[in-house]
Amino acid sequence: RFVEDLTTYIGQKLTFRITRYEPRNLVLSRRVLVEEEKAKIATETRKTLEPGLVVRGKIVGFKPFGAFVDIGGMEGMLHVSELGYSRVEKPEDVLSMGQEVDVVVLKVEQTVEKGRTVDRVSLSLKALATDPWRDAVAMFKEGQRLKGKVTRLMAFGAFVEIAPGIEGLVHISELGTGRRINHPKEVVSPAQEVEATILRIDVPERKIALSLATAEGGTTEEVAEATKAQPGAKFGTFGDLLQKLKR
């Protein structure tokens, strides 16, 4: 890899290979030796790699879509979606250069690039973490009022993280403004702390319906009861909820 500050090598004793000899001029290369050594290590590493294997590596680079991890003479890709169950915008937010991490090998593939065979290794940190949805039934119940943080906005509603790795959807009709809005950004913004009511929980589908509104004259338990749907039914709108409560 390119080194910007060569002063870090001052005073160090290194081994080089002469790549060109001219009278009064020698061209040396450290890179050739390093790459040869890495190739030897990579050959041994490749023999042991298989999906499900846990390996230790070091973070050696970042891209918007993930981090590169040196796992022993070769690099694997730790995609941003495999950094954990919580949403991560940039890998640098949770990792640092040179950090050592334990990762799970998800997939090992070989592709041909520019006439040579290249190994592509997919890695995961998330595979070593506990799935937060496993305890969702014990943690949450319909009608429960809780606090969360808005993580992202879509035209149809706002996603709110109510626990690490668990997001619920506040449909645009459940933002509780009492007026028609065209986009959730008119009411909430990313990173905003909000208080919401759980309307419905679907653990198998990993979906939680939330509401920032409360029905007139109704408790949060009544709100949840009014929005319970039969198996396979869709989440209703807040207008439907009010009609049910008035009956």
N, C-alpha and C positions, 0 to 999 in steps of 0.2 A: 504493500500500500504506500501511497505517496506520503512522504514526510516533509512537512513544511519547515520545521525548525531543526536544522542539522547540527546546531550547537549542542544538542543533547548527547551527541556521540563523541564530543571532545573528551579526550583522556581515556576512552575505552579501547581495549584491544580486541580487534575483530579479525576474522579470517576472510580472505578474498581470493578470487580466482582471476588470473590474468586472461583477459579476453582479447587483447590486442597488444602487440609489442612493436614499437617503432624506436629508432635511435633517439635517446633522451626522452622517451615518452612511453609510459605504460598506462593502459586502460584496464582498470580493475572493476570487478563486479562482486558485490555482496549478495545481490538479489538472486543470482544464478544458484548459489549454494543454498540459500534459504528455500528457494522453490524446490530444489532437489530433495532437501530434507523433509519439506512438507509433503512431497509426493510419496516418500517412503512411509511417513506416518499415516497419510491418507489411505494408502493401500491396506495397512493393518486395520485402520478404523472401519473401512468399507466392509471388511470380512465379518465384522461383528454387528453391523447395523441391520435392524429389522424393526418393523412396526411394533410399538409397545415398549421398546427398550428405553430405559431412563439413562440419560447421559449427562455429564457435566460439561459445560462450555463457557466461553467468554464472549461477551458482546463486543463486536469489532466494527460495527457500522450500522447506520440508520438510513431508512428510506421512509417516505410518507406512509407506505403500506406495511411497514414492519421493520424488524431488526435482523441483522446478520449475526450468526453465532458460530464461532470457531469451536468445533467439537472434536478436534484432533486432526490437524492437517487438511481439513476440508470444512466448508462452511454450510450451515443450514439456514433456512429462512423461518423466522418466527413471525408469522403474520399477525397484524394488529388484532385480528379477531380471535387469536389464540393466546392473547396476553392475560386473559382472565374473564370472569363473567360480567364484570362491570364494563361499561362502555369506555373505550380509550380513544381519544382523538389522535394523539401522536405517541409513538413508542417512547420518545424521550421523556414523556410525562411520568413513566413508571420504571424506566430503565436508564442506566448510565453507561458510558463507554468504559470498557474494561471490567465491568461487573461480571462476576461468575454466577451462573444460574444452572439449576437442574431442569432439564426439559425432557419431554417424551417424544420419541420419533413417531411421527404419524404416517409418513410415506417416504419411500425411497424410489426415485425414478431416474432413468437414464435418457438423455436427449442428445441429439447431434447438433452442434453449433459450429459453424465455420469448418466443417469437415472433421471435427473431433468430438468424442463422446464426453458428455458432461453429466455429473451426478447432481440431481436436485433432491435435497432432503428437506422435508417439511417437519417443523417442530411445534411443540405446544407447551405452554406453561399452564394453560387452563385445565389440561387433562390431569394435572396433579392437585388441582384445587377441589374443594367440596362443592358440589352443585347446590347453590342456595335454594333452588326450587324443591329440593328434597324435604326441607323443613317448612315449606310454605304453608301447608295445611295447619301445622301447629302454631305458626306465627301469626296468621291472619284469619279474619272471619268477616263475612259480609255484614255491613253496617258499621264496621270499625272505622273510627276517625283517627287519622295519623298524619304526620308531617313527611314531606318529601321534597326532592329538588327536581326542577324541570331540566331534562337532559336534551331534548330536541323538540322542534316544532314541525308539524306537517300541516297540510291544508285541512285535513280532517280532524285534527286535534293535537294535544300535547302529551308527550311521554314524560312520566314522572318516576324517578327512582325512589322507591319507598324503603329499600333495604339494599345493601351491596349486592349487585348482580340481578336485582329484581325490579323491573319497570312495569308500571301500569299505564293504561291509556285513558286520558281525559278527553272524551269526544268533544268536538266543538260545541255540541248542544248542551254539554254538562259543565261549561265554564262559569255558569251562574251569574252572568252579567245582567240578566233581565232585559236584554235587548239583542237584536240580531247582530251578529258580527260576521265579517268576511274571512277573517284569519285569526288563529289563536294569538298571534303576535300583538293583537290589539288589547289583549288582556294579560298575558304572561310573557316571560322572556327566559331564555336559557340561563341556568344556574340560579333562578329565582326559587326561594323557599316558599312552599305552599302547604296548605292543610287540605286534605281531601278525605272523602268517604269511599270505602270500598263498596261497590255495587254488586259485583259478581266476580267469582274466582273460578278459573278453569285451569287446574294444575296440569292435566295431560296436554293441553294445548299451550301451556305457559302464557296464559293471558289473564290480566286483571283489569276490570273496568272500574274506573274511578270517577268521582264527581266532585267538583269544587262548589257545587250548588247544594242547597238544602231545600226540601220541599216546604211550602208554606204550611205551618201548623203541623208538620210531621217531624218525628225524631229521625235520627240517622238510621235506627233499626227499621223504621217504617219505610225509609227510602230504599234500603236494601231489599226488604220484603217485597216491595212493589215492583222491583226490577228483576226478581228471580224469574228465570226463563226455563221452559221445559228443555230436556236434552235436545241439542241440535238447533235450538232457537237462537236468533241473533240478539245482540244487545239493543235495547230500545232507546229512543230519544228521551230527553228530559221532558218534552211535551207529553209523551206517552205516560211517563211516570206521574206527572201531575194529574192526568185524567184518572189513573188508577187510584190515586190517593183520595180523590174527590168522591169516588163511588161509595 
